[in-house]
Amino acid sequence: MRYTKELSDLIEEFAKFPTIGPKSAQRMAFTLLRKSPEQVKKFIRIIDDAKTKIRYCQKCFNLTSQEICEICTSSSRDQKQICVVESVKDLIALERTHEYKGVYHVLGGIISPLDGICAEDLNIDELISRVQTHLQANEELELILAIGLSTEGEATMLYIKRLIEYLKIETGKCNITRLAHGLPVGADLDYADETTLAKALSARVLA
Ligand SMILES: [Zn+2]
């Protein structure tokens, strides 16, 4: 026996989510069908709100419902310390340590030629202009490269470091640092526990 078209469409949509296999998709579809019409309407509204209201921060590319995110607008955060991360997931992992009081820049990925991701696909130009603005204002800033320790992560950090070094700005100074060793190699930052991440952050070294 086959499912009706509506039900198989629903299962198919759930199965498009990462790590959701056909069995889980089926369970999710049946769970949804057991809910009251009000509960389903609420669920649809939440999805719609998330999709229409959440966007990227114009400055750091964190996810936010404002034009500029809460971290960038906070007066208690040091604007001259910019932590460069691969994804919002990694930003959240660093926030969980409660150690870091600077701001962020989310790249939106790492350079990975095999996956067809090159520097132009990432928010690197925006990072360079942020750094330039600080340097032109004769400020000293720190750029913390907090990218996962994979071959692609290393290549991305080196690429950013070279770009900053090539900036011919006479005023200001940009110190480039990276997280201390001790993080799992090849894994995302959010796989590391908070203590390890906090230690790697506070013992960071010159890149
Ligand atoms: Zn922001």
Boltz pocket constraint, residues with backbone or C-beta under 6 A from the ligand:
constraints:
  - pocket:
      binder: B
      contacts: [[A, 57], [A, 58], [A, 59], [A, 60], [A, 61], [A, 62], [A, 68], [A, 69], [A, 70], [A, 71], [A, 72], [A, 73], [A, 104]]
      max_distance: 6.0
